[in-house]
Amino acid sequence: MKLDDLKKNAKEDINKATLIKELESVRIKYLGRKGSLTNILHSIGDFPKEDRPLIGQTANKLKREITNLLEEKKKYLEESRALEWEDLSLPGRKTSKGSLHPLTILSQEIIDIFMSMGFSVVRGPEIETEYYNFNALNTPEDHPARDLHDTFYLKDGRLLRTHTSPVQIRTLEKHSPPLRIISPGRCYRVDTFDPTHSPTFVQIEGLWVDYDVSMSDLFGTLELFTKKIFGEGIRTEFLPGYFPFTEPSAEVWIQCPFCDGKGCSVCHSGLIEILGAGMVHPNILKNLGYSEFTGFAFGLGVDRIAMIKYNINDIRLFYQNDIQFLNQFNEIKL
Ligand code: PHE
């Protein structure tokens, strides 16, 4: 019978098709607007009345069957085509590796050095009160650092800490000496960006309080630190300085690594200042009830040390998120 032949031919055609576009021609041949099965379905009226239901049913069933076979074959061809395209010999896609920020890398290195000397790490808030940032640190009411031009004040009277020194007070309020802590973190000062200034920077505070800590402990500790960071041959100088919260105070300078201490456009004098330090002011210890103790404190600028160590001539590079700049630190191992 005609429908049986049609079924047989359609199946053969579908089996033979190896491309999706061939399959589409098969569909058109049988099921298209002028396809052979469509023609039969359209001409059912020409058959004797009593034969029409059976022919109609059979033709519709065949239409569903052919449609299903076409669908199945299409899926099969699509899947096998996907396999053909999968070239297993291609090299894998390269994952791009990020790097830690240079200030993070260096902070971690500095933290490790002090931890190996028995210091532990504590953190303090970036939003501070005047009390912790100035008053408790023995800073007079008329000290220029308190000026609006130097400190970012919030509407409620609090401020963005100008140094990490408030952590000294917060720590001594909670823990009684003897103690040895360092505190890394971000600080803020009213400064416009230029090659050597930034309104934000990273400091690491150090504090060692015990029964008889002396200035020579301070010098020894910091000299060891500069040697570990800049190499054994580095010359470290301690010059007199002034901070309201230390007495006596010192500035720590190192021999300029750019000119080996001969004097150049970076250092002028052959020396570069890297940190401020001193013996904790007796007033501070007295106010906290620790008169029987002595201690030393220091605050070092991580940005400054990073610029010297990695030979960077513009502090703004740390804050611009320039991928090319940051990628250079990919290879520095922690
Ligand atoms: N807080 C000081 C500064 O920001 C540095 C410092 C810390 C000095 C501790 C002495 C002792 O410049």
Residues whose N, C-alpha, C, O or C-beta is under 5 A from the ligand:
A	BS01	LIG	T162 H163 S165 F243 T246 G276 A277 G278 A297 F298 G299
